[in-house]
Every structure is written in structure tokens, then in C-alpha cells.
Amino acid sequence: TLRDIAVPMFVLISGAFLLDKKETLTKFTKKRINRVIIPYLVWTIIFILFTYMCSQIGIGKPNLSLESIISSVATIRLVGIPTYFWFVQMIFVVYIVIFILNKLNERYPNTLKIALVLGLIIIAAYNLNIIPLERPSNYPFYAIFAVIGYYLSKIDLIDENKLTIIFFVVSVVLYILEVLLIASSSSLAANKYAEISQFELLNVVILCSTFLFAR
């Protein structure tokens, strides 16, 4: 369950720092190549070779070919292979969306407000089973968390001491509720939460509450 909170939390924090910033395409590209693409390629190669070597000596899924491992990593279509780097691909897509939003916001000042409203509508539609949000086609939609993070960072917290306690308690209670929903086989929500999505309303509320607690 922490896995389902950690990745969108990273995007939430990224949005708080990166949205509404002026940055040239050259500067943006250089930063992402150095900080995202190069580390991603290095660790992906290490992962592919390590998985292949383990397969050849009988550790994990046996007799995997290099082609099947590379295909699994590249397409996020798992063939019995745990893929740990999908979120790096997602983060790079989100960075591109953030760059586009910033450029649009420079010209049209209401861009981020519109993005927030559309993002909340998309989350609501997902939770009502109107639209699916599945990897890797959902990567651009993770930018919704960036927009939410940006606006949460702008909220004026009046009584910070009391709110810190309130947000901490709310976060813990909701997180326990999520664990119980996943663990309880008798729960009507058990099937829905067996593979809980990061776009589930409960997760979104936990994210917002935890972020405000940290603030």
C-alpha cells in the first residue's frame, strides 16, 4: 500500500516545485537527460543483465531470453518478470506535461486552474468506472497529481500546529482503512482494492492529507 502512495507523492512534490516556473526547452531537455534518462538507461541495462544471469542459473523464472526481458521492460507487459522502472518512464512523461502546462500558463494564466478541474473530473470518472486508467496509457494522467501538489503548496495554513495534528491523524486513519480494505477478504470492496490503483479516491485523499501534514 505504501507503494501506491510513494510514486504519486513524488509527482505531487514535483508539481509543487516545478509548476508555474519559466524554463527554456534547452534547459528542460538538458536537466531531464542528466537526471532521468541517463540513470534510467544505466539501471535498466543492469536490471536486464542481472535478471538474465539469474534466469540462466535457475534463480527466479528459468530460461528467460534477453529478448523477452527487454520486451517486458520496454512495454511494461510483464511476462513473469517484476519490472521496477515503470515509474521512471511515467515521471519523464509527467515532466513533459509539466513543461507544456508551464508554457501554456505563461500565455493563458488560467491554464493550471483548468488543468486542476479537468484532473478532478478524470479522477471522479475513474472512481465511477467511467474511464479506465491503466499503464502505460495512463502516464500523462499522473500530471494530475502534480497540479494538485502545486495548489496544495499554495494553501494558506492558518493554525499550523493544530492542522499538523489533524492531518497526521487523518492520514494514519485513512491508511489503516486502506490496509483493512485490502486485507479483508470478506469486505465488499476487497476485489476492488486487491490491486489498488493510485487513482482511487481513498489514495488521493491520503496523498493530500499526508502532503499537508508534511507542510
C-alpha positions as CSV (number, residue, x, y, z in Angstrom):
1,T,0.0,0.0,0.0
2,L,2.9,2.4,0.6
3,R,3.9,1.6,-2.9
4,D,0.7,3.1,-4.2
5,I,1.3,6.3,-2.2
6,A,5.0,6.8,-2.8
7,V,5.0,7.3,-6.6
8,P,2.2,9.8,-6.8
9,M,3.6,11.6,-3.7
10,F,6.8,12.1,-5.7
11,V,4.8,13.6,-8.5
12,L,2.8,15.7,-6.0
13,I,6.0,17.2,-4.7
14,S,7.4,17.7,-8.2
15,G,4.4,19.7,-9.1
16,A,4.8,22.0,-6.1
17,F,8.3,22.9,-7.2
18,L,8.1,22.8,-11.0
19,L,4.7,24.1,-12.0
20,D,4.4,27.9,-12.7
21,K,8.2,28.0,-13.5
22,K,9.7,29.6,-16.6
23,E,12.2,27.2,-18.3
24,T,13.5,27.1,-21.8
25,L,13.3,23.9,-23.9
26,T,17.1,23.6,-23.9
27,K,17.4,23.9,-20.1
28,F,14.5,21.4,-19.6
29,T,15.9,18.8,-22.0
30,K,19.4,19.1,-20.5
31,K,18.1,18.6,-17.0
32,R,15.9,15.6,-17.8
33,I,18.7,13.8,-19.8
34,N,21.1,14.2,-16.9
35,R,18.7,13.5,-14.1
36,V,16.3,11.0,-15.6
37,I,17.2,9.4,-18.9
38,I,20.9,8.5,-18.3
39,P,20.3,7.0,-14.8
40,Y,17.2,5.2,-16.2
41,L,19.2,3.6,-19.1
42,V,22.1,2.6,-16.8
43,W,19.9,0.9,-14.2
44,T,17.7,-0.7,-16.9
45,I,20.7,-2.3,-18.5
46,I,22.0,-3.5,-15.1
47,F,18.5,-4.9,-14.3
48,I,18.2,-6.7,-17.7
49,L,21.6,-8.3,-17.4
50,F,21.1,-9.3,-13.7
51,T,17.7,-10.8,-14.5
52,Y,19.1,-12.8,-17.4
53,M,22.0,-14.1,-15.4
54,C,19.7,-15.2,-12.5
55,S,17.4,-16.9,-15.0
56,Q,20.3,-18.9,-16.5
57,I,21.4,-20.2,-13.1
58,G,17.9,-21.1,-12.0
59,I,17.0,-18.2,-9.8
60,G,13.6,-16.7,-10.4
61,K,11.8,-17.5,-13.6
62,P,14.0,-20.0,-15.5
63,N,15.3,-19.8,-19.1
64,L,14.2,-16.3,-19.9
65,S,15.7,-14.9,-23.1
66,L,17.3,-11.5,-23.3
67,E,14.6,-10.6,-25.9
68,S,11.7,-11.4,-23.6
69,I,13.3,-9.4,-20.7
70,I,13.9,-6.4,-22.8
71,S,10.4,-6.6,-24.3
72,S,8.9,-6.8,-20.8
73,V,10.9,-3.8,-19.6
74,A,10.2,-1.7,-22.7
75,T,6.5,-2.3,-23.0
76,I,5.5,-2.8,-19.3
77,R,3.8,-6.0,-20.3
78,L,5.1,-8.3,-17.6
79,V,5.9,-11.9,-18.5
80,G,6.5,-13.2,-15.0
81,I,9.2,-10.5,-14.7
82,P,8.9,-7.9,-12.0
83,T,9.6,-4.5,-13.6
84,Y,10.8,-1.8,-11.2
85,F,11.4,1.1,-13.5
86,W,8.0,1.8,-15.0
87,F,7.7,4.9,-12.8
88,V,10.8,6.5,-14.4
89,Q,9.1,6.3,-17.8
90,M,6.0,7.8,-16.2
91,I,8.0,10.6,-14.5
92,F,9.6,11.6,-17.7
93,V,6.2,11.8,-19.4
94,V,4.9,13.9,-16.5
95,Y,7.8,16.3,-16.8
96,I,7.0,16.8,-20.4
97,V,3.3,17.5,-19.5
98,I,4.5,20.0,-16.8
99,F,6.7,21.8,-19.3
100,I,3.7,22.1,-21.7
101,L,1.5,23.3,-18.9
102,N,4.0,25.9,-17.9
103,K,4.3,27.2,-21.4
104,L,0.5,27.4,-21.8
105,N,0.2,29.0,-18.4
106,E,2.6,31.8,-19.5
107,R,0.2,32.7,-22.3
108,Y,-3.1,31.7,-20.7
109,P,-2.9,32.4,-16.9
110,N,-5.9,30.1,-16.2
111,T,-4.3,27.0,-17.6
112,L,-3.4,25.4,-14.2
113,K,-6.9,26.1,-12.8
114,I,-8.5,24.4,-15.8
115,A,-6.0,21.5,-15.5
116,L,-7.0,21.1,-11.8
117,V,-10.7,21.0,-12.6
118,L,-10.2,18.5,-15.5
119,G,-7.9,16.4,-13.3
120,L,-10.5,16.1,-10.6
121,I,-13.2,15.2,-13.2
122,I,-10.9,12.5,-14.5
123,I,-10.3,11.1,-11.0
124,A,-14.0,11.1,-10.3
125,A,-14.8,9.4,-13.7
126,Y,-12.2,6.7,-12.9
127,N,-13.7,6.0,-9.5
128,L,-17.2,5.8,-11.1
129,N,-15.8,3.2,-13.5
130,I,-16.5,5.6,-16.5
131,I,-12.9,5.6,-17.8
132,P,-10.0,3.2,-17.3
133,L,-6.6,4.4,-16.3
134,E,-4.1,1.6,-17.0
135,R,-0.4,1.5,-17.7
136,P,1.3,2.7,-19.8
137,S,-1.5,4.8,-21.4
138,N,-2.2,6.5,-18.0
139,Y,1.2,8.1,-17.7
140,P,0.1,11.6,-18.8
141,F,-2.7,11.5,-16.2
142,Y,-0.2,11.3,-13.4
143,A,0.4,15.0,-14.1
144,I,-2.9,15.5,-12.3
145,F,-1.0,14.8,-9.0
146,A,1.5,17.5,-10.0
147,V,-1.3,20.1,-10.4
148,I,-2.9,19.0,-7.1
149,G,0.5,19.3,-5.4
150,Y,1.0,22.8,-6.8
151,Y,-2.3,24.0,-5.4
152,L,-1.8,22.3,-2.1
153,S,1.5,24.1,-1.7
154,K,-0.3,27.4,-2.1
155,I,-2.9,26.8,0.6
156,D,-2.6,29.3,3.5
157,L,-2.4,27.2,6.6
158,I,-3.7,29.5,9.5
159,D,-3.2,27.4,12.6
160,E,-0.3,25.1,11.6
161,N,0.1,23.4,15.0
162,K,-3.5,22.1,15.1
163,L,-3.6,21.3,11.4
164,T,-0.4,19.3,11.7
165,I,-2.0,17.0,14.3
166,I,-5.3,16.8,12.3
167,F,-3.7,15.9,9.0
168,F,-1.4,13.4,10.7
169,V,-4.4,11.6,12.4
170,V,-6.5,11.7,9.2
171,S,-3.6,10.3,7.2
172,V,-3.0,7.4,9.6
173,V,-6.7,6.6,10.0
174,L,-7.2,6.5,6.2
175,Y,-4.1,4.5,5.6
176,I,-5.3,1.9,8.2
177,L,-8.6,1.9,6.4
178,E,-6.9,1.1,3.1
179,V,-4.9,-1.7,4.6
180,L,-8.1,-3.2,6.1
181,L,-9.9,-3.0,2.8
182,I,-7.1,-4.8,1.1
183,A,-6.6,-7.4,3.8
184,S,-10.3,-8.2,4.5
185,S,-11.4,-11.0,2.1
186,S,-15.0,-10.6,3.4
187,S,-15.2,-6.9,2.5
188,L,-17.3,-6.0,-0.4
189,A,-14.5,-3.7,-1.5
190,A,-11.9,-6.4,-1.3
191,N,-11.9,-7.2,-5.0
192,K,-11.8,-3.6,-6.0
193,Y,-8.8,-2.9,-3.7
194,A,-6.9,-6.2,-4.4
195,E,-4.9,-4.3,-6.9
196,I,-5.5,-0.8,-5.6
197,S,-4.9,2.0,-8.1
198,Q,-3.1,5.2,-7.4
199,F,-6.1,7.0,-8.8
200,E,-8.5,5.5,-6.2
201,L,-10.3,8.3,-4.3
202,L,-9.0,6.9,-1.0
203,N,-5.4,7.1,-2.1
204,V,-5.9,10.6,-3.5
205,V,-7.2,11.8,-0.1
206,I,-4.4,10.1,1.8
207,L,-1.9,11.7,-0.5
208,C,-3.4,15.2,0.0
209,S,-3.6,14.7,3.8
210,T,0.0,13.4,4.1
211,F,1.3,16.2,1.9
212,L,-0.4,18.9,4.1
213,F,0.8,17.2,7.2
214,A,4.4,17.4,5.9
215,R,3.9,21.1,5.1
